């Protein structure tokens, strides 16, 4: 069995700086580039034109069509890097035991979290945050079949890829420089929030920051990608049900 010390080896000062630069590029630089490319107001048109990359801001397909492919493009290389690292424990990509060990705590917290999302949805309506035509639980009333489709496919095509990249890979790769305490949880939550920068909405960043804190805490406790996927799935699905999840829906880009 691989020891924790072997999994998180000590790095030289130069290696630590290199790894922090890597973190900044992968988890902050790439989402920033994606946000610039899909910017609905095309704020950086002139900059792209000067680089002779103007065609990048005229996307050949609707923005919503890029969401799921981009998740896999981002997550797949990180998954392959994990599987190619002999220090990585592949069981963390699922780890049913870790999930079951912490499941009681996770599910006991959910009613409070679900209630907060309901309150948030009604606050969005009360303060005019929702665009015209959106309302709490509107999706359930108008397109109930979509609620079912999200429930079935959301964990596999959205939650699991994100949890591989932003929890499993992130913790394994950057614990040697961020440690195992609150600094890791905080930086991870900020990175997870910033991953949603292409939505161009502060509510998307705020909601995913607090979600990221919770998911990072769960992964730190369980070392189970299954556990954080289930947590992400249920909170995210309920956010869509209440309407609060509109701001992390691809169709919201440019409509806020």
C-alpha positions as CSV (number, residue, x, y, z in Angstrom):
1,X,0.0,0.0,0.0
2,X,1.3,3.4,-1.0
3,X,1.9,5.7,2.0
4,X,0.6,9.2,2.3
5,X,4.2,10.4,2.4
6,X,4.9,8.7,-0.9
7,X,1.7,10.1,-2.4
8,X,2.6,13.6,-1.4
9,X,6.4,13.8,-1.6
10,X,8.4,16.8,-0.5
11,X,9.3,19.1,-3.4
12,X,12.3,21.3,-3.8
13,X,11.6,25.1,-3.7
14,X,12.1,25.3,-7.5
15,X,9.7,22.4,-8.0
16,X,7.1,24.0,-5.7
17,X,7.2,27.2,-7.7
18,X,6.9,25.3,-10.9
19,X,3.9,23.4,-9.7
20,X,2.2,26.6,-8.5
21,X,2.7,28.1,-12.0
22,X,1.2,25.0,-13.5
23,X,-1.8,25.3,-11.2
24,X,-2.2,28.9,-12.2
25,X,-2.0,28.1,-15.9
26,X,-4.3,25.0,-15.9
27,X,-6.9,26.1,-13.4
28,X,-7.0,29.9,-13.9
29,X,-5.4,30.7,-17.2
30,X,-7.3,28.2,-19.3
31,X,-10.7,29.2,-18.0
32,X,-9.8,32.8,-18.5
33,X,-9.0,32.1,-22.2
34,X,-12.3,30.2,-22.5
35,X,-14.2,33.1,-21.0
36,X,-12.5,35.5,-23.4
37,X,-13.4,33.3,-26.4
38,X,-17.1,32.9,-25.5
39,X,-17.5,36.5,-24.2
40,X,-21.0,37.4,-25.3
41,X,-20.1,41.1,-25.5
42,X,-16.9,40.4,-27.4
43,X,-14.9,42.8,-25.2
44,X,-11.6,41.4,-26.5
45,X,-12.3,41.5,-30.2
46,X,-9.5,44.0,-30.9
47,X,-7.0,42.0,-28.8
48,X,-7.8,38.8,-30.8
49,X,-7.7,40.7,-34.0
50,X,-4.2,42.0,-33.2
51,X,-3.1,38.4,-32.6
52,X,-4.8,37.3,-35.9
53,X,-7.1,35.1,-33.9
54,X,-10.3,37.0,-34.6
55,X,-12.0,33.9,-36.0
56,X,-11.9,32.4,-32.4
57,X,-14.6,34.8,-31.3
58,X,-17.0,33.8,-34.1
59,X,-17.8,30.4,-32.8
60,X,-18.9,27.8,-35.4
61,X,-21.6,26.4,-33.1
62,X,-23.9,27.6,-30.3
63,X,-22.2,28.3,-27.0
64,X,-24.3,25.6,-25.3
65,X,-22.9,23.0,-27.7
66,X,-19.4,23.6,-26.4
67,X,-20.0,23.0,-22.7
68,X,-19.9,19.2,-22.5
69,X,-17.1,18.7,-25.1
70,X,-15.0,21.3,-23.2
71,X,-15.5,19.4,-20.0
72,X,-14.1,16.2,-21.5
73,X,-11.3,18.1,-23.3
74,X,-10.3,19.6,-20.0
75,X,-10.7,16.5,-17.8
76,X,-9.4,13.7,-20.0
77,X,-5.7,14.8,-20.0
78,X,-5.8,15.2,-16.2
79,X,-7.3,11.7,-15.8
80,X,-4.6,10.3,-18.0
81,X,-2.0,12.1,-16.0
82,X,-3.4,10.6,-12.8
83,X,-3.5,7.1,-14.2
84,X,0.1,7.5,-15.4
85,X,1.3,8.5,-11.9
86,X,2.5,5.6,-9.9
87,X,1.9,7.5,-6.7
88,X,-1.8,7.9,-7.4
89,X,-4.3,5.5,-5.8
90,X,-6.7,4.6,-8.6
91,X,-9.3,3.6,-6.2
92,X,-9.9,7.3,-5.4
93,X,-11.6,7.6,-8.8
94,X,-14.5,5.8,-7.2
95,X,-13.9,4.6,-3.6
96,X,-17.3,3.4,-2.5
97,X,-15.9,2.7,1.0
98,X,-15.0,6.4,1.5
99,X,-18.4,7.5,0.3
100,X,-20.3,5.2,2.6
101,X,-18.1,6.2,5.5
102,X,-19.2,9.9,5.1
103,X,-22.6,9.4,3.5
104,X,-24.5,10.1,6.8
105,X,-22.9,13.4,7.3
106,X,-23.4,14.4,3.6
107,X,-27.1,13.5,3.5
108,X,-27.8,15.1,6.9
109,X,-26.5,18.4,5.6
110,X,-28.6,18.3,2.4
111,X,-32.0,19.5,3.6
112,X,-30.4,22.7,4.9
113,X,-28.5,23.1,1.6
114,X,-31.6,22.4,-0.4
115,X,-33.5,25.0,1.7
116,X,-30.8,27.6,1.0
117,X,-31.1,27.0,-2.7
118,X,-34.9,27.5,-2.6
119,X,-34.4,30.7,-0.7
120,X,-31.8,31.8,-3.2
121,X,-34.1,31.2,-6.1
122,X,-36.8,33.3,-4.5
123,X,-34.3,36.0,-3.6
124,X,-33.2,36.1,-7.3
125,X,-36.8,36.7,-8.3
126,X,-37.5,39.3,-5.6
127,X,-34.4,41.4,-6.4
128,X,-34.8,41.1,-10.2
129,X,-31.8,39.0,-10.7
130,X,-33.6,36.5,-13.0
131,X,-34.0,37.6,-16.6
132,X,-37.5,38.1,-17.9
133,X,-39.4,34.8,-18.2
134,X,-37.4,33.0,-15.4
135,X,-38.9,32.2,-12.1
136,X,-38.4,29.7,-9.1
137,X,-39.4,26.2,-10.1
138,X,-40.2,27.4,-13.6
139,X,-38.4,24.4,-15.2
140,X,-40.5,21.9,-13.3
141,X,-43.7,23.6,-14.4
142,X,-42.8,24.1,-18.0
143,X,-40.4,21.2,-18.9
144,X,-40.7,18.5,-16.3
145,X,-39.1,16.0,-18.7
146,X,-35.9,18.1,-18.7
147,X,-35.8,17.8,-14.9
148,X,-35.7,14.0,-15.3
149,X,-33.1,14.1,-18.1
150,X,-30.8,16.3,-15.9
151,X,-31.2,13.9,-13.0
152,X,-30.2,10.9,-15.1
153,X,-27.4,12.4,-17.3
154,X,-26.0,15.3,-15.2
155,X,-23.8,13.2,-12.9
156,X,-22.1,11.4,-15.8
157,X,-21.6,14.1,-18.3
158,X,-20.9,17.0,-16.0
159,X,-20.3,16.2,-12.3
160,X,-17.9,13.3,-12.6
161,X,-15.6,14.9,-15.2
162,X,-15.5,18.1,-13.0
163,X,-14.8,16.1,-9.9
164,X,-11.9,14.2,-11.5
165,X,-10.3,17.4,-12.6
166,X,-11.1,19.7,-9.7
167,X,-11.0,17.3,-6.8
168,X,-9.1,14.1,-7.6
169,X,-6.4,15.6,-9.8
170,X,-6.2,18.9,-7.9
171,X,-5.8,17.3,-4.5
172,X,-3.3,14.7,-5.7
173,X,-1.2,17.1,-7.7
174,X,-1.1,20.2,-5.4
175,X,-1.2,18.9,-1.9
176,X,2.6,19.0,-1.8
177,X,2.4,22.8,-2.2
178,X,-0.9,23.7,-0.6
179,X,-1.0,21.2,2.2
180,X,-4.0,19.3,3.5
181,X,-5.7,22.0,5.5
182,X,-8.0,24.9,4.9
183,X,-5.6,26.5,2.3
184,X,-6.2,23.6,0.0
185,X,-9.9,23.8,0.4
186,X,-10.0,27.5,-0.2
187,X,-7.8,27.5,-3.2
188,X,-9.7,24.5,-4.6
189,X,-13.0,26.3,-4.2
190,X,-11.7,29.5,-5.9
191,X,-10.4,27.3,-8.8
192,X,-13.7,25.5,-9.1
193,X,-15.5,28.9,-9.0
194,X,-13.2,30.4,-11.7
195,X,-13.8,27.3,-13.9
196,X,-17.3,28.8,-14.4
197,X,-15.9,32.2,-15.6
198,X,-17.1,31.5,-19.2
199,X,-20.7,31.9,-17.9
200,X,-19.9,35.6,-17.4
201,X,-22.1,36.0,-14.4
202,X,-21.1,36.8,-10.8
203,X,-23.9,34.6,-9.4
204,X,-22.3,31.6,-11.2
205,X,-19.0,32.4,-9.5
206,X,-20.5,32.9,-6.1
207,X,-22.7,29.8,-6.1
208,X,-19.9,27.5,-7.3
209,X,-17.4,29.0,-4.8
210,X,-19.6,27.9,-1.9
211,X,-20.3,24.6,-3.6
212,X,-16.6,24.2,-4.1
213,X,-15.9,24.7,-0.4
214,X,-18.3,21.9,0.4
215,X,-17.1,19.5,-2.3
216,X,-13.4,20.1,-1.3
217,X,-14.2,19.4,2.3
218,X,-16.0,16.2,1.4
219,X,-13.1,15.0,-0.8
220,X,-10.6,15.9,1.8
221,X,-12.6,13.7,4.3
222,X,-13.3,10.8,1.9
223,X,-10.8,10.6,-0.9
224,X,-13.7,9.4,-2.9
225,X,-14.6,10.8,-6.3
226,X,-17.9,9.0,-6.0
227,X,-18.7,10.9,-2.8
228,X,-18.2,14.3,-4.3
229,X,-19.9,13.3,-7.6
230,X,-23.0,12.3,-5.7
231,X,-22.9,15.5,-3.7
232,X,-22.3,17.7,-6.7
233,X,-25.1,15.8,-8.6
234,X,-27.8,16.2,-6.0
235,X,-27.0,19.9,-5.1
236,X,-26.6,20.8,-8.8
237,X,-29.8,19.0,-9.8
238,X,-31.8,20.7,-7.1
239,X,-30.3,24.0,-8.1
240,X,-31.7,23.5,-11.6
241,X,-35.1,22.4,-10.1
242,X,-35.4,25.5,-8.0
243,X,-34.2,27.8,-10.8
244,X,-31.0,29.0,-9.1
245,X,-29.0,26.8,-11.4
246,X,-30.0,28.9,-14.4
247,X,-26.7,30.9,-14.1
248,X,-24.6,27.8,-14.6
249,X,-26.7,26.7,-17.6
250,X,-24.9,27.1,-20.9
251,X,-28.0,28.8,-22.4
252,X,-27.7,31.6,-19.9
253,X,-24.5,33.0,-21.5
254,X,-25.3,36.3,-23.1
255,X,-28.9,36.3,-21.7
256,X,-28.2,37.8,-18.3
